Amino acid sequence: MKYRTLGRTNLRVSEIGLGTWAFGNNVYGGVAEKDGIKTIHAAIDMGVNLLDTAPQYGTKEQDGVAEIVLGKALKGKRQDVVVQTKFGRNFTIENGAPQFYKKRIIASVEESLQRLQTDYLDVLFFHSPFSIDEIHDDVWEGAEQVKKSGKVRFIGHSISMFHQTEEMARQWAKEGKIDLVQVVLSLMNRESLQLVNEFSEADIGVVARECLANGFLTGAIGYDTVFAEGTLNARYSREEIKERVDQVNAFDFLIRDDIDNMVQAALRWVLDQKGVSTVLSGAKNTGEVKGAISASDAKPFSEAELTLAAERLTKDFEAA
């Protein structure tokens, strides 16, 4: 495993981090608590030191199920890892309605600390605000309060609804309100690349997520795959599944001698984008963790290969 500095936070993080959404609910088919703990331990043993979670990674009955699993897994290991969680969205509160205000950020931090069984958070992200209208002015007073108390080290922005909120992220970074961002970035979703490149110049750390396009870039999803009701990918029609699988098949030109599968190729491509600090993998088991980590061990794509890939991707997507 290789490590990078997470922007101006100066935190040293593994190139591959572990996302814990799957441990909180049935979004990817469900993972038993004991298996989640086993996966987290295996990831740490293999060099992963960045662990990502959120209060929303739970159910309508219980917030932060993934945080609880992570807290149990980190007993005796907390000092060896970087923990990042979020605030602003909870399924148990108004069914996930945004809560980006002072009182809520303070309360959410306390709740997360309790579930994670720790006394500080390395990173606290705004969890996917959809517009500036969701942000209350007093939230920054709350952010400063949790930082001054030592309960939060750094504040970040986990970006969703990209084109509606990218300017908000730029402004927050310029004003010094945030030290890092989390963005969706994959071979199948490249809209954040310009922002990532800009932030590399501003020393803003970038955590890339959904780098395997919710499983499509694992190569395990085919034309006839049927997703269980209630899982994330059940939203796609048969036609949409076919289109996405066709796109994945078009990426096989990235396979080479030391990259023998699409998981490695997809994660390596993200790691090689200027400005990316680390890549989150939502692994559900030890085998998936090992597969993701292999991307860190693979030789980086050369400038020539990345240029060719950019040209090929643009051409293929225009043709589609």
Secondary structure, DSSP 8 states (H G I E B T S, - for coil): --EEE-GGG--EEESEEEE-GGGTSSTTS---HHHHHHHHHHHHHTT--EEE--TTSS-SS-TTHHHHHHHHHTTTTGGGSEEEEEES--TTTGGG---BSHHHHHHHHHHHHHHHT-S-EEEEEEE--SSGGGB-TTHHHHHHHHHHTTSEEEEEEE--SHHHHHHHHHHHHHTTS-SEEEEE-BTTB-TTHHHHHHHHHTT-EEEEE-TTGGGGGGT---TT----TTSGGGG--HHHHHHHHHHHHGGGGG-BTTB-SHHHHHHHHHHTSTT--EEEE---SHHHHHHHHHHHHS----HHHHHHHHHHHHHHHHH-
